[in-house]
Amino acid sequence: MATTRIIPLHVGKGRTESRAISDIIDYVANSQKTDNGKLITSYACDSRTADAEFLPPRRDYSGRS
């Protein structure tokens, strides 16, 4: 899927970072937008578990900067 902007990661109001990432991935992987998932590809991760794979490096990077 081509992207034209980065979707902001909104955390707070009872929403965790993990939930925000999961919601974003669910939104962009919507079956109506991706021909029932046929248009979903990934690089260096599994698209089905990308949210769980993305979180540890993000937390590590956030802790250093």
PDB file of N, CA, C, O and CB in Angstrom:
ATOM      1  N   MET A   1       0.843  -1.166   0.000  1.00  0.00           N
ATOM      2  CA  MET A   1       0.000   0.000   0.000  1.00  0.00           C
ATOM      3  C   MET A   1       0.890   1.231   0.000  1.00  0.00           C
ATOM      4  O   MET A   1       1.791   1.352   0.830  1.00  0.00           O
ATOM      5  CB  MET A   1      -0.960  -0.004   1.209  1.00  0.00           C
ATOM      6  N   ALA A   2       0.649   2.112  -0.896  1.00  0.00           N
ATOM      7  CA  ALA A   2       1.408   3.359  -0.928  1.00  0.00           C
ATOM      8  C   ALA A   2       0.925   4.255   0.205  1.00  0.00           C
ATOM      9  O   ALA A   2      -0.269   4.308   0.502  1.00  0.00           O
ATOM     10  CB  ALA A   2       1.259   4.076  -2.307  1.00  0.00           C
ATOM     11  N   THR A   3       1.848   4.947   0.826  1.00  0.00           N
ATOM     12  CA  THR A   3       1.462   5.862   1.893  1.00  0.00           C
ATOM     13  C   THR A   3       1.834   7.279   1.505  1.00  0.00           C
ATOM     14  O   THR A   3       2.828   7.506   0.816  1.00  0.00           O
ATOM     15  CB  THR A   3       2.130   5.471   3.225  1.00  0.00           C
ATOM     16  N   THR A   4       1.036   8.221   1.948  1.00  0.00           N
ATOM     17  CA  THR A   4       1.308   9.621   1.653  1.00  0.00           C
ATOM     18  C   THR A   4       1.685  10.400   2.899  1.00  0.00           C
ATOM     19  O   THR A   4       2.126  11.546   2.813  1.00  0.00           O
ATOM     20  CB  THR A   4       0.108  10.257   0.996  1.00  0.00           C
ATOM     21  N   ARG A   5       1.511   9.779   4.053  1.00  0.00           N
ATOM     22  CA  ARG A   5       1.889  10.428   5.306  1.00  0.00           C
ATOM     23  C   ARG A   5       2.069   9.368   6.367  1.00  0.00           C
ATOM     24  O   ARG A   5       1.637   8.227   6.202  1.00  0.00           O
ATOM     25  CB  ARG A   5       0.830  11.472   5.745  1.00  0.00           C
ATOM     26  N   ILE A   6       2.699   9.746   7.441  1.00  0.00           N
ATOM     27  CA  ILE A   6       2.863   8.844   8.576  1.00  0.00           C
ATOM     28  C   ILE A   6       1.693   9.072   9.521  1.00  0.00           C
ATOM     29  O   ILE A   6       1.374  10.212   9.858  1.00  0.00           O
ATOM     30  CB  ILE A   6       4.236   9.070   9.303  1.00  0.00           C
ATOM     31  N   ILE A   7       1.064   8.002   9.943  1.00  0.00           N
ATOM     32  CA  ILE A   7      -0.053   8.111  10.875  1.00  0.00           C
ATOM     33  C   ILE A   7       0.519   8.336  12.271  1.00  0.00           C
ATOM     34  O   ILE A   7       1.344   7.548  12.732  1.00  0.00           O
ATOM     35  CB  ILE A   7      -0.965   6.832  10.832  1.00  0.00           C
ATOM     36  N   PRO A   8       0.089   9.409  12.955  1.00  0.00           N
ATOM     37  CA  PRO A   8       0.632   9.692  14.284  1.00  0.00           C
ATOM     38  C   PRO A   8       0.307   8.579  15.279  1.00  0.00           C
ATOM     39  O   PRO A   8      -0.743   7.941  15.200  1.00  0.00           O
ATOM     40  CB  PRO A   8       0.091  11.021  14.799  1.00  0.00           C
ATOM     41  N   LEU A   9       1.209   8.365  16.192  1.00  0.00           N
ATOM     42  CA  LEU A   9       1.044   7.355  17.229  1.00  0.00           C
ATOM     43  C   LEU A   9       0.493   8.050  18.472  1.00  0.00           C
ATOM     44  O   LEU A   9       1.250   8.623  19.255  1.00  0.00           O
ATOM     45  CB  LEU A   9       2.399   6.618  17.538  1.00  0.00           C
ATOM     46  N   HIS A  10      -0.831   7.997  18.649  1.00  0.00           N
ATOM     47  CA  HIS A  10      -1.466   8.662  19.790  1.00  0.00           C
ATOM     48  C   HIS A  10      -1.544   7.704  20.969  1.00  0.00           C
ATOM     49  O   HIS A  10      -2.146   6.633  20.890  1.00  0.00           O
ATOM     50  CB  HIS A  10      -2.879   9.172  19.415  1.00  0.00           C
ATOM     51  N   VAL A  11      -0.926   8.115  22.053  1.00  0.00           N
ATOM     52  CA  VAL A  11      -0.911   7.317  23.276  1.00  0.00           C
ATOM     53  C   VAL A  11      -1.510   8.169  24.382  1.00  0.00           C
ATOM     54  O   VAL A  11      -1.331   9.387  24.396  1.00  0.00           O
ATOM     55  CB  VAL A  11       0.542   6.838  23.643  1.00  0.00           C
ATOM     56  N   GLY A  12      -2.194   7.558  25.277  1.00  0.00           N
ATOM     57  CA  GLY A  12      -2.793   8.279  26.389  1.00  0.00           C
ATOM     58  C   GLY A  12      -4.281   8.013  26.449  1.00  0.00           C
ATOM     59  O   GLY A  12      -4.824   7.285  25.618  1.00  0.00           O
ATOM     60  N   LYS A  13      -4.935   8.596  27.424  1.00  0.00           N
ATOM     61  CA  LYS A  13      -6.365   8.404  27.623  1.00  0.00           C
ATOM     62  C   LYS A  13      -6.718   6.922  27.662  1.00  0.00           C
ATOM     63  O   LYS A  13      -7.714   6.496  27.076  1.00  0.00           O
ATOM     64  CB  LYS A  13      -7.153   9.104  26.519  1.00  0.00           C
ATOM     65  N   GLY A  14      -5.890   6.134  28.363  1.00  0.00           N
ATOM     66  CA  GLY A  14      -6.145   4.709  28.497  1.00  0.00           C
ATOM     67  C   GLY A  14      -5.650   3.867  27.336  1.00  0.00           C
ATOM     68  O   GLY A  14      -5.870   2.656  27.318  1.00  0.00           O
ATOM     69  N   ARG A  15      -4.990   4.478  26.373  1.00  0.00           N
ATOM     70  CA  ARG A  15      -4.496   3.758  25.196  1.00  0.00           C
ATOM     71  C   ARG A  15      -2.983   3.589  25.323  1.00  0.00           C
ATOM     72  O   ARG A  15      -2.248   4.572  25.416  1.00  0.00           O
ATOM     73  CB  ARG A  15      -4.865   4.514  23.873  1.00  0.00           C
ATOM     74  N   THR A  16      -2.532   2.361  25.327  1.00  0.00           N
ATOM     75  CA  THR A  16      -1.107   2.079  25.454  1.00  0.00           C
ATOM     76  C   THR A  16      -0.412   2.207  24.103  1.00  0.00           C
ATOM     77  O   THR A  16      -1.061   2.249  23.057  1.00  0.00           O
ATOM     78  CB  THR A  16      -0.885   0.675  26.036  1.00  0.00           C
ATOM     79  N   GLU A  17       0.907   2.268  24.142  1.00  0.00           N
ATOM     80  CA  GLU A  17       1.695   2.322  22.910  1.00  0.00           C
ATOM     81  C   GLU A  17       1.448   1.069  22.073  1.00  0.00           C
ATOM     82  O   GLU A  17       1.318   1.152  20.851  1.00  0.00           O
ATOM     83  CB  GLU A  17       3.201   2.468  23.230  1.00  0.00           C
ATOM     84  N   SER A  18       1.384  -0.073  22.719  1.00  0.00           N
ATOM     85  CA  SER A  18       1.129  -1.338  22.032  1.00  0.00           C
ATOM     86  C   SER A  18      -0.226  -1.315  21.332  1.00  0.00           C
ATOM     87  O   SER A  18      -0.341  -1.749  20.186  1.00  0.00           O
ATOM     88  CB  SER A  18       1.190  -2.507  23.023  1.00  0.00           C
ATOM     89  N   ARG A  19      -1.238  -0.815  22.009  1.00  0.00           N
ATOM     90  CA  ARG A  19      -2.588  -0.751  21.427  1.00  0.00           C
ATOM     91  C   ARG A  19      -2.627   0.234  20.263  1.00  0.00           C
ATOM     92  O   ARG A  19      -3.288  -0.029  19.259  1.00  0.00           O
ATOM     93  CB  ARG A  19      -3.625  -0.345  22.499  1.00  0.00           C
ATOM     94  N   ALA A  20      -1.938   1.354  20.381  1.00  0.00           N
ATOM     95  CA  ALA A  20      -1.904   2.348  19.306  1.00  0.00           C
ATOM     96  C   ALA A  20      -1.269   1.762  18.050  1.00  0.00           C
ATOM     97  O   ALA A  20      -1.783   1.957  16.949  1.00  0.00           O
ATOM     98  CB  ALA A  20      -1.134   3.602  19.755  1.00  0.00           C
ATOM     99  N   ILE A  21      -0.156   1.046  18.205  1.00  0.00           N
ATOM    100  CA  ILE A  21       0.506   0.420  17.056  1.00  0.00           C
ATOM    101  C   ILE A  21      -0.408  -0.621  16.425  1.00  0.00           C
ATOM    102  O   ILE A  21      -0.535  -0.682  15.202  1.00  0.00           O
ATOM    103  CB  ILE A  21       1.843  -0.229  17.480  1.00  0.00           C
ATOM    104  N   SER A  22      -1.040  -1.433  17.251  1.00  0.00           N
ATOM    105  CA  SER A  22      -1.949  -2.461  16.756  1.00  0.00           C
ATOM    106  C   SER A  22      -3.124  -1.845  15.997  1.00  0.00           C
ATOM    107  O   SER A  22      -3.511  -2.345  14.941  1.00  0.00           O
ATOM    108  CB  SER A  22      -2.464  -3.315  17.917  1.00  0.00           C
ATOM    109  N   ASP A  23      -3.689  -0.763  16.531  1.00  0.00           N
ATOM    110  CA  ASP A  23      -4.803  -0.082  15.861  1.00  0.00           C
ATOM    111  C   ASP A  23      -4.392   0.473  14.505  1.00  0.00           C
ATOM    112  O   ASP A  23      -5.154   0.386  13.542  1.00  0.00           O
ATOM    113  CB  ASP A  23      -5.337   1.046  16.738  1.00  0.00           C
ATOM    114  N   ILE A  24      -3.198   1.041  14.419  1.00  0.00           N
ATOM    115  CA  ILE A  24      -2.709   1.590  13.153  1.00  0.00           C
ATOM    116  C   ILE A  24      -2.543   0.478  12.125  1.00  0.00           C
ATOM    117  O   ILE A  24      -2.952   0.631  10.974  1.00  0.00           O
ATOM    118  CB  ILE A  24      -1.372   2.334  13.359  1.00  0.00           C
ATOM    119  N   ILE A  25      -1.950  -0.630  12.530  1.00  0.00           N
ATOM    120  CA  ILE A  25      -1.753  -1.741  11.597  1.00  0.00           C
ATOM    121  C   ILE A  25      -3.097  -2.320  11.169  1.00  0.00           C
ATOM    122  O   ILE A  25      -3.280  -2.649   9.997  1.00  0.00           O
ATOM    123  CB  ILE A  25      -0.878  -2.839  12.236  1.00  0.00           C
ATOM    124  N   ASP A  26      -4.034  -2.448  12.093  1.00  0.00           N
ATOM    125  CA  ASP A  26      -5.373  -2.919  11.729  1.00  0.00           C
ATOM    126  C   ASP A  26      -6.024  -1.977  10.719  1.00  0.00           C
ATOM    127  O   ASP A  26      -6.673  -2.430   9.776  1.00  0.00           O
ATOM    128  CB  ASP A  26      -6.258  -3.045  12.981  1.00  0.00           C
ATOM    129  N   TYR A  27      -5.852  -0.680  10.912  1.00  0.00           N
ATOM    130  CA  TYR A  27      -6.436   0.311  10.004  1.00  0.00           C
ATOM    131  C   TYR A  27      -5.864   0.181   8.589  1.00  0.00           C
ATOM    132  O   TYR A  27      -6.622   0.159   7.619  1.00  0.00           O
ATOM    133  CB  TYR A  27      -6.191   1.728  10.538  1.00  0.00           C
ATOM    134  N   VAL A  28      -4.548   0.095   8.463  1.00  0.00           N
ATOM    135  CA  VAL A  28      -3.950   0.039   7.125  1.00  0.00           C
ATOM    136  C   VAL A  28      -4.091  -1.335   6.482  1.00  0.00           C
ATOM    137  O   VAL A  28      -3.947  -1.465   5.266  1.00  0.00           O
ATOM    138  CB  VAL A  28      -2.483   0.417   7.195  1.00  0.00           C
ATOM    139  N   ALA A  29      -4.370  -2.361   7.279  1.00  0.00           N
ATOM    140  CA  ALA A  29      -4.545  -3.707   6.731  1.00  0.00           C
ATOM    141  C   ALA A  29      -6.014  -4.039   6.474  1.00  0.00           C
ATOM    142  O   ALA A  29      -6.350  -5.199   6.235  1.00  0.00           O
ATOM    143  CB  ALA A  29      -3.945  -4.736   7.677  1.00  0.00           C
ATOM    144  N   ASN A  30      -6.878  -3.054   6.521  1.00  0.00           N
ATOM    145  CA  ASN A  30      -8.306  -3.231   6.283  1.00  0.00           C
ATOM    146  C   ASN A  30      -8.533  -4.036   5.002  1.00  0.00           C
ATOM    147  O   ASN A  30      -7.989  -3.701   3.950  1.00  0.00           O
ATOM    148  CB  ASN A  30      -9.016  -1.863   6.193  1.00  0.00           C
ATOM    149  N   SER A  31      -9.328  -5.084   5.095  1.00  0.00           N
ATOM    150  CA  SER A  31      -9.527  -5.976   3.946  1.00  0.00           C
ATOM    151  C   SER A  31     -10.162  -5.274   2.750  1.00  0.00           C
ATOM    152  O   SER A  31      -9.924  -5.672   1.610  1.00  0.00           O
ATOM    153  CB  SER A  31     -10.388  -7.149   4.351  1.00  0.00           C
ATOM    154  N   GLN A  32     -10.958  -4.245   2.984  1.00  0.00           N
ATOM    155  CA  GLN A  32     -11.558  -3.504   1.868  1.00  0.00           C
ATOM    156  C   GLN A  32     -10.511  -2.691   1.112  1.00  0.00           C
ATOM    157  O   GLN A  32     -10.668  -2.437  -0.082  1.00  0.00           O
ATOM    158  CB  GLN A  32     -12.668  -2.577   2.379  1.00  0.00           C
ATOM    159  N   LYS A  33      -9.456  -2.285   1.791  1.00  0.00           N
ATOM    160  CA  LYS A  33      -8.408  -1.480   1.164  1.00  0.00           C
ATOM    161  C   LYS A  33      -7.319  -2.340   0.533  1.00  0.00           C
ATOM    162  O   LYS A  33      -6.569  -1.861  -0.318  1.00  0.00           O
ATOM    163  CB  LYS A  33      -7.792  -0.547   2.186  1.00  0.00           C
ATOM    164  N   THR A  34      -7.227  -3.595   0.937  1.00  0.00           N
ATOM    165  CA  THR A  34      -6.094  -4.431   0.531  1.00  0.00           C
ATOM    166  C   THR A  34      -6.500  -5.651  -0.280  1.00  0.00           C
ATOM    167  O   THR A  34      -5.752  -6.626  -0.351  1.00  0.00           O
ATOM    168  CB  THR A  34      -5.337  -4.879   1.742  1.00  0.00           C
ATOM    169  N   ASP A  35      -7.673  -5.607  -0.889  1.00  0.00           N
ATOM    170  CA  ASP A  35      -8.166  -6.740  -1.685  1.00  0.00           C
ATOM    171  C   ASP A  35      -8.116  -8.018  -0.848  1.00  0.00           C
ATOM    172  O   ASP A  35      -7.528  -9.024  -1.246  1.00  0.00           O
ATOM    173  CB  ASP A  35      -7.328  -6.909  -2.989  1.00  0.00           C
ATOM    174  N   ASN A  36      -8.750  -7.944   0.321  1.00  0.00           N
ATOM    175  CA  ASN A  36      -8.791  -9.057   1.281  1.00  0.00           C
ATOM    176  C   ASN A  36      -7.407  -9.556   1.681  1.00  0.00           C
ATOM    177  O   ASN A  36      -7.199 -10.757   1.852  1.00  0.00           O
ATOM    178  CB  ASN A  36      -9.583 -10.203   0.701  1.00  0.00           C
ATOM    179  N   GLY A  37      -6.468  -8.636   1.828  1.00  0.00           N
ATOM    180  CA  GLY A  37      -5.127  -8.968   2.295  1.00  0.00           C
ATOM    181  C   GLY A  37      -4.135  -9.314   1.200  1.00  0.00           C
ATOM    182  O   GLY A  37      -2.951  -9.502   1.482  1.00  0.00           O
ATOM    183  N   LYS A  38      -4.586  -9.402  -0.031  1.00  0.00           N
ATOM    184  CA  LYS A  38      -3.682  -9.757  -1.138  1.00  0.00           C
ATOM    185  C   LYS A  38      -2.624  -8.692  -1.386  1.00  0.00           C
ATOM    186  O   LYS A  38      -1.552  -9.000  -1.906  1.00  0.00           O
ATOM    187  CB  LYS A  38      -4.479  -9.982  -2.414  1.00  0.00           C
ATOM    188  N   LEU A  39      -2.903  -7.454  -1.025  1.00  0.00           N
ATOM    189  CA  LEU A  39      -1.978  -6.351  -1.283  1.00  0.00           C
ATOM    190  C   LEU A  39      -1.054  -6.057  -0.103  1.00  0.00           C
ATOM    191  O   LEU A  39      -0.316  -5.072  -0.128  1.00  0.00           O
ATOM    192  CB  LEU A  39      -2.755  -5.109  -1.632  1.00  0.00           C
ATOM    193  N   ILE A  40      -1.088  -6.889   0.916  1.00  0.00           N
ATOM    194  CA  ILE A  40      -0.252  -6.673   2.097  1.00  0.00           C
ATOM    195  C   ILE A  40       1.066  -7.420   1.935  1.00  0.00           C
ATOM    196  O   ILE A  40       1.082  -8.632   1.719  1.00  0.00           O
ATOM    197  CB  ILE A  40      -0.983  -7.132   3.386  1.00  0.00           C
ATOM    198  N   THR A  41       2.156  -6.694   2.042  1.00  0.00           N
ATOM    199  CA  THR A  41       3.486  -7.298   2.054  1.00  0.00           C
ATOM    200  C   THR A  41       4.258  -6.692   3.216  1.00  0.00           C
ATOM    201  O   THR A  41       3.853  -5.677   3.783  1.00  0.00           O
ATOM    202  CB  THR A  41       4.238  -7.073   0.692  1.00  0.00           C
ATOM    203  N   SER A  42       5.345  -7.308   3.555  1.00  0.00           N
ATOM    204  CA  SER A  42       6.165  -6.766   4.636  1.00  0.00           C
ATOM    205  C   SER A  42       7.628  -6.987   4.309  1.00  0.00           C
ATOM    206  O   SER A  42       7.983  -7.818   3.472  1.00  0.00           O
ATOM    207  CB  SER A  42       5.804  -7.418   5.994  1.00  0.00           C
ATOM    208  N   TYR A  43       8.461  -6.227   4.984  1.00  0.00           N
ATOM    209  CA  TYR A  43       9.901  -6.334   4.797  1.00  0.00           C
ATOM    210  C   TYR A  43      10.546  -6.503   6.164  1.00  0.00           C
ATOM    211  O   TYR A  43      10.360  -5.668   7.049  1.00  0.00           O
ATOM    212  CB  TYR A  43      10.475  -5.087   4.054  1.00  0.00           C
ATOM    213  N   ALA A  44      11.286  -7.556   6.334  1.00  0.00           N
ATOM    214  CA  ALA A  44      12.028  -7.839   7.568  1.00  0.00           C
ATOM    215  C   ALA A  44      11.127  -8.030   8.788  1.00  0.00           C
ATOM    216  O   ALA A  44      11.566  -7.841   9.923  1.00  0.00           O
ATOM    217  CB  ALA A  44      13.001  -6.720   7.839  1.00  0.00           C
ATOM    218  N   CYS A  45       9.869  -8.404   8.553  1.00  0.00           N
ATOM    219  CA  CYS A  45       8.963  -8.749   9.640  1.00  0.00           C
ATOM    220  C   CYS A  45       7.804  -9.550   9.056  1.00  0.00           C
ATOM    221  O   CYS A  45       7.642  -9.625   7.838  1.00  0.00           O
ATOM    222  CB  CYS A  45       8.450  -7.470  10.382  1.00  0.00           C
ATOM    223  N   ASP A  46       7.017 -10.134   9.915  1.00  0.00           N
ATOM    224  CA  ASP A  46       5.825 -10.857   9.498  1.00  0.00           C
ATOM    225  C   ASP A  46       4.655  -9.893   9.621  1.00  0.00           C
ATOM    226  O   ASP A  46       4.426  -9.346  10.700  1.00  0.00           O
ATOM    227  CB  ASP A  46       5.599 -12.159  10.358  1.00  0.00           C
ATOM    228  N   SER A  47       3.916  -9.672   8.552  1.00  0.00           N
ATOM    229  CA  SER A  47       2.831  -8.691   8.587  1.00  0.00           C
ATOM    230  C   SER A  47       1.759  -9.051   9.613  1.00  0.00           C
ATOM    231  O   SER A  47       1.038  -8.170  10.081  1.00  0.00           O
ATOM    232  CB  SER A  47       2.199  -8.566   7.211  1.00  0.00           C
ATOM    233  N   ARG A  48       1.642 -10.326   9.969  1.00  0.00           N
ATOM    234  CA  ARG A  48       0.637 -10.736  10.954  1.00  0.00           C
ATOM    235  C   ARG A  48       1.052 -10.409  12.384  1.00  0.00           C
ATOM    236  O   ARG A  48       0.201 -10.316  13.268  1.00  0.00           O
ATOM    237  CB  ARG A  48       0.370 -12.222  10.834  1.00  0.00           C
ATOM    238  N   THR A  49       2.349 -10.233  12.618  1.00  0.00           N
ATOM    239  CA  THR A  49       2.837  -9.953  13.975  1.00  0.00           C
ATOM    240  C   THR A  49       3.680  -8.679  14.020  1.00  0.00           C
ATOM    241  O   THR A  49       4.469  -8.486  14.945  1.00  0.00           O
ATOM    242  CB  THR A  49       3.660 -11.138  14.498  1.00  0.00           C
ATOM    243  N   ALA A  50       3.515  -7.824  13.037  1.00  0.00           N
ATOM    244  CA  ALA A  50       4.347  -6.619  12.932  1.00  0.00           C
ATOM    245  C   ALA A  50       4.238  -5.726  14.163  1.00  0.00           C
ATOM    246  O   ALA A  50       5.233  -5.140  14.588  1.00  0.00           O
ATOM    247  CB  ALA A  50       3.961  -5.826  11.697  1.00  0.00           C
ATOM    248  N   ASP A  51       3.041  -5.615  14.740  1.00  0.00           N
ATOM    249  CA  ASP A  51       2.895  -4.752  15.916  1.00  0.00           C
ATOM    250  C   ASP A  51       3.755  -5.247  17.073  1.00  0.00           C
ATOM    251  O   ASP A  51       4.414  -4.445  17.736  1.00  0.00           O
ATOM    252  CB  ASP A  51       1.426  -4.682  16.349  1.00  0.00           C
ATOM    253  N   ALA A  52       3.761  -6.546  17.326  1.00  0.00           N
ATOM    254  CA  ALA A  52       4.579  -7.106  18.410  1.00  0.00           C
ATOM    255  C   ALA A  52       6.069  -7.015  18.092  1.00  0.00           C
ATOM    256  O   ALA A  52       6.883  -6.826  18.996  1.00  0.00           O
ATOM    257  CB  ALA A  52       4.191  -8.567  18.668  1.00  0.00           C
ATOM    258  N   GLU A  53       6.433  -7.149  16.816  1.00  0.00           N
ATOM    259  CA  GLU A  53       7.838  -7.074  16.418  1.00  0.00           C
ATOM    260  C   GLU A  53       8.357  -5.635  16.445  1.00  0.00           C
ATOM    261  O   GLU A  53       9.548  -5.414  16.662  1.00  0.00           O
ATOM    262  CB  GLU A  53       8.020  -7.666  15.021  1.00  0.00           C
ATOM    263  N   PHE A  54       7.492  -4.676  16.233  1.00  0.00           N
ATOM    264  CA  PHE A  54       7.893  -3.276  16.167  1.00  0.00           C
ATOM    265  C   PHE A  54       8.122  -2.667  17.548  1.00  0.00           C
ATOM    266  O   PHE A  54       8.966  -1.784  17.703  1.00  0.00           O
ATOM    267  CB  PHE A  54       6.846  -2.478  15.427  1.00  0.00           C
ATOM    268  N   LEU A  55       7.391  -3.123  18.533  1.00  0.00           N
ATOM    269  CA  LEU A  55       7.411  -2.489  19.855  1.00  0.00           C
ATOM    270  C   LEU A  55       8.759  -2.548  20.585  1.00  0.00           C
ATOM    271  O   LEU A  55       9.207  -1.502  21.055  1.00  0.00           O
ATOM    272  CB  LEU A  55       6.377  -3.126  20.711  1.00  0.00           C
ATOM    273  N   PRO A  56       9.432  -3.690  20.713  1.00  0.00           N
ATOM    274  CA  PRO A  56      10.721  -3.695  21.442  1.00  0.00           C
ATOM    275  C   PRO A  56      11.783  -2.753  20.857  1.00  0.00           C
ATOM    276  O   PRO A  56      12.412  -2.020  21.620  1.00  0.00           O
ATOM    277  CB  PRO A  56      11.277  -5.099  21.462  1.00  0.00           C
ATOM    278  N   PRO A  57      12.010  -2.741  19.531  1.00  0.00           N
ATOM    279  CA  PRO A  57      13.000  -1.784  19.009  1.00  0.00           C
ATOM    280  C   PRO A  57      12.580  -0.325  19.236  1.00  0.00           C
ATOM    281  O   PRO A  57      13.426   0.536  19.477  1.00  0.00           O
ATOM    282  CB  PRO A  57      13.219  -2.027  17.512  1.00  0.00           C
ATOM    283  N   ARG A  58      11.286  -0.055  19.160  1.00  0.00           N
ATOM    284  CA  ARG A  58      10.807   1.314  19.392  1.00  0.00           C
ATOM    285  C   ARG A  58      11.088   1.735  20.832  1.00  0.00           C
ATOM    286  O   ARG A  58      11.558   2.845  21.080  1.00  0.00           O
ATOM    287  CB  ARG A  58       9.291   1.422  19.088  1.00  0.00           C
ATOM    288  N   ARG A  59      10.802   0.857  21.761  1.00  0.00           N
ATOM    289  CA  ARG A  59      11.057   1.177  23.174  1.00  0.00           C
ATOM    290  C   ARG A  59      12.548   1.354  23.432  1.00  0.00           C
ATOM    291  O   ARG A  59      12.952   2.238  24.187  1.00  0.00           O
ATOM    292  CB  ARG A  59      10.493   0.074  24.090  1.00  0.00           C
ATOM    293  N   ASP A  60      13.366   0.512  22.802  1.00  0.00           N
ATOM    294  CA  ASP A  60      14.814   0.619  22.952  1.00  0.00           C
ATOM    295  C   ASP A  60      15.307   1.954  22.402  1.00  0.00           C
ATOM    296  O   ASP A  60      16.110   2.630  23.045  1.00  0.00           O
ATOM    297  CB  ASP A  60      15.520  -0.550  22.237  1.00  0.00           C
ATOM    298  N   TYR A  61      14.837   2.332  21.230  1.00  0.00           N
ATOM    299  CA  TYR A  61      15.245   3.595  20.615  1.00  0.00           C
ATOM    300  C   TYR A  61      14.763   4.783  21.446  1.00  0.00           C
ATOM    301  O   TYR A  61      15.510   5.739  21.656  1.00  0.00           O
ATOM    302  CB  TYR A  61      14.700   3.695  19.180  1.00  0.00           C
ATOM    303  N   SER A  62      13.522   4.725  21.916  1.00  0.00           N
ATOM    304  CA  SER A  62      12.972   5.824  22.716  1.00  0.00           C
ATOM    305  C   SER A  62      13.752   6.011  24.008  1.00  0.00           C
ATOM    306  O   SER A  62      13.893   7.135  24.491  1.00  0.00           O
ATOM    307  CB  SER A  62      11.498   5.570  23.030  1.00  0.00           C
ATOM    308  N   GLY A  63      14.254   4.928  24.566  1.00  0.00           N
ATOM    309  CA  GLY A  63      15.029   5.008  25.799  1.00  0.00           C
ATOM    310  C   GLY A  63      16.392   5.645  25.607  1.00  0.00           C
ATOM    311  O   GLY A  63      16.958   6.191  26.554  1.00  0.00           O
ATOM    312  N   ARG A  64      16.929   5.584  24.396  1.00  0.00           N
ATOM    313  CA  ARG A  64      18.248   6.149  24.111  1.00  0.00           C
ATOM    314  C   ARG A  64      18.197   7.602  23.673  1.00  0.00           C
ATOM    315  O   ARG A  64      19.191   8.319  23.786  1.00  0.00           O
ATOM    316  CB  ARG A  64      18.928   5.338  23.052  1.00  0.00           C
ATOM    317  N   SER A  65      17.059   8.039  23.177  1.00  0.00           N
ATOM    318  CA  SER A  65      17.016   9.411  22.641  1.00  0.00           C
ATOM    319  C   SER A  65      16.339  10.373  23.567  1.00  0.00           C
ATOM    320  O   SER A  65      16.228  11.558  23.253  1.00  0.00           O
ATOM    321  CB  SER A  65      16.317   9.436  21.319  1.00  0.00           C
TER     322      SER A  65
END
